[in-house]
Amino acid sequence: MSENKMSAKEKTLFGPERNPSNIVPEKLTLDSRLKFRCHPGVACFTACCGGIKIILTPYDILQLTKRLGIPAHEFLHTYTHPTYLEQTDMPGVMIKLNEDDKKCPFVTPAGCTIYTDRPTACRYYPVGMADFHEGGVRDSEEVSTAAEDKFFFIVREDHCKGFLEDKEWTVREWRADQGVDVRDEMNKEWLRLVMRRKSFGHQATLSDQAKRMFFMASTDLAHFRRFIFESSFLETYELDQETIDKIREDDVELMLFSFKYLAATLFGAQQGFKIKEEKIQAKVKEIKIRQDESVEKSVQEYEVLMADRERQKKEGK
């Protein structure tokens, strides 16, 4: 693609200020073809598993904790570092690399020990995707043009010998082989939360309470489930019994529910969360009582002030 044919958004995506030079400046579609194969016989095998920042999505964490058979809090403490997502104040985690060789703790000379449950970021390489709608909500008019704003590109690093292999794929075939489509669907609403926050810029900040809620819901579903069922949550929000039963037993359903809850509480999105009428009335009553008390106190202070002035007049002061 020539420079004069690139749109402003594409220049931003591919510009050297924002992206490494190993991104090939060419827009690809699902039917575009590439030659690539990674296997133990490649000279650079596992070289790409070190010196990298592997951000974990909620679905990554869910799958890895199940794979390892440990609770989320133990996984987070042992295998991750805290980080911020997409240059925002939204907290997340990334894989903690080994101290000695700066490689992923799950990689060995023979390959990845968690390969079938590897993180989303590992599955994408070397095909990246850009979606200019991630930060917002598409309306009925935008749906028809959404495909035009999503495209793919190749990340081609000098050390990678996989491009010298003779295996040829379409982008669609590569994504299916790597299980990316499933991950994209699972991560979609969470990524939209992050990109929506990013679109607000630095002039807006999340409260500490909002950050804690986002982190808990994104990293520790067991903790989030306790929040749902052991707090006043179900007394506050109207939820149908089918949803309650699903999120009580199914971790994936709970994860997807958490994305809707975060969208509603952090950004006011209409996600079907409705506060029970009695809770609204109780809050209105509480506010009215506080207002009445404030007015009564103001009247009392005024009466004391006027009485003091009358006293001073009588005393000739």
Secondary structure, DSSP 4 states (H G I P E B T S, - for coil): --GGGS-HHHHHHH-TTTS-TTB----B-TT-EEE----TTSTTTTGGGBS---BPPHHHHHHHHHHHT--HHHHHHHHEEEEESTTSS-EEEEE---TTT-B-TTEETTEETTGGG--HHHHHTTEEEEETTTTS---HHHHTTGGGGEEEEEB--TT--GGGS--EEEHHHHHHHHTHHHHHHHHHHHHHHHHHHHHH-TTS---HHHHHHHHHHHH-HHHHHHHHHHSSHHHHB---HHHHHHHHH-HHHHHHHHHHHHHHHHH---SS--B-HHHHHHHHHHHHHHHHHHHHHHHHHHHHHHHHHHHHHHTT-
